[in-house]
Amino acid sequence: MELTKIDIIEGLLYIAGDSGIHEKTLIEHVPITKEQLEKVVDSYNKSNFVIDQHGNTYFLKTTKKMSKYIERLLDSAPKNKLSNAALEVLAIIAYNQPVARGMIEELRGVSPDGPLNTLLSKRLIERVHFDEDRRTFFKTTQRFLEVFDLKSIDELPTAETIEEQEHIDLFFSNLQGEME
């Protein structure tokens, strides 16, 4: 029995793991056209896996139905949370990228070295160098998009959206206080 294109794509994405596979690489190795790739990915239907796309990279992920089994397994694993400082630095980079270390320090008022090292080690950001500038700049990575379930950086909420949500949260917390 010969493998179908979706079988090959699924196998390649499984082997790629968290790295995923760029669209161009899939097109080259399956072989398949971009239109065919989009069509077979859209029609992919498994109860325990889904093919997800972030930017131009495809990933094989488990479905929501698998979550309770995965959560049981992961409950015993140590937690890898980001500190508030790391989240603050990550937000500065995400919204201002590419951004120099000096600008991050200026915005925060303290050295960003610890949070930068944490974010680099978790592969959420990467260093960028420009020929005409000696400074080191930082930008978010493909992994950042994956972790925050974004297809592109353009999906980040705007300042207006965040402020609106804060007002809504404040309203409901005040309303709940009055009802108690």
C-alpha positions, -999 to +999 in steps of 0.1 A: +000+000+000+014+033-011+015+063+013-007+093+005+007+128+006-010+135+039+005+103+054+040+116+044+033+151+057+020+137+090+051+115+094+075+143+086+058+166+110+059+140+137+096+136+133+101+174+132+085+177+166+085+212+182+106+226+153+079+220+128+086+221+090+087+252+068+061+252+040+089+253+013+106+222+028+073+203+027+066+213-008+101+202-019+102+168-001+066+155-004+065+167-034+033+188-034+022+222-046+014+250-022-023+247-031-023+210-026-006+213+007-032+238+020-060+216+007-047+183+023-039+201+056-074+217+057-090+182+052-067+165+077-091+148+102-078+127+131-094+125+165-061+129+184-039+151+161-042+184+142-019+200+117-014+236+128+003+265+109+022+294+125+037+317+099+050+295+071+058+266+094+036+235+100+033+215+132+017+183+142-001+189+175-025+169+197-062+178+198-082+192+228-096+156+233-061+145+243-056+173+269-068+154+300-043+126+293-015+150+285-022+171+316-020+140+338+014+132+323+027+167+326+014+173+362+044+156+376+068+176+354+085+207+369+068+240+359+087+264+337+070+297+342+083+331+332+089+357+359+071+391+357+104+407+346+108+382+318+073+387+306+078+425+307+110+422+286+092+398+262+064+423+257+089+451+251+106+430+224+074+417+209+059+452+204+091+470+194+112+444+175+139+445+166+149+463+198+183+471+213+192+460+248+197+497+258+161+506+248+148+477+270+169+489+299+157+525+293+120+514+293+124+492+324+148+513+344+168+482+353+192+459+336+174+433+314+203+408+314+186+382+336+153+381+317+171+383+283+191+352+292+159+334+304+141+343+271+171+333+250+174+299+268+137+292+262+142+302+226+114+328+227+137+355+215+169+357+194+197+381+188+198+401+156+228+420+142+228+448+117+260+456+097+256+493+101+251+491+139+274+475+165+246+470+190+228+437+196+191+437+189+164+412+199+133+399+182+108+371+189+112+337+173+090+311+156+088+294+190+073+326+205+045+323+179+040+287+188+039+292+226+015+320+223-005+303+196-001+332+170+001+328+133+021+360+130+032+389+152+004+409+137-021+389+159-007+406+191-034+426+208-032+464+203-027+488+232-063+499+228-076+463+231-055+457+262-068+490+278-104+481+269-100+447+285-085+462+317-116+486+319-139+456+314-121+436+341-122+466+365-159+471+359-168+435+366-145+433+397-162+465+411-197+450+402-188+418+420-177+438+451-210+456+452-230+423+449-212+407+479 
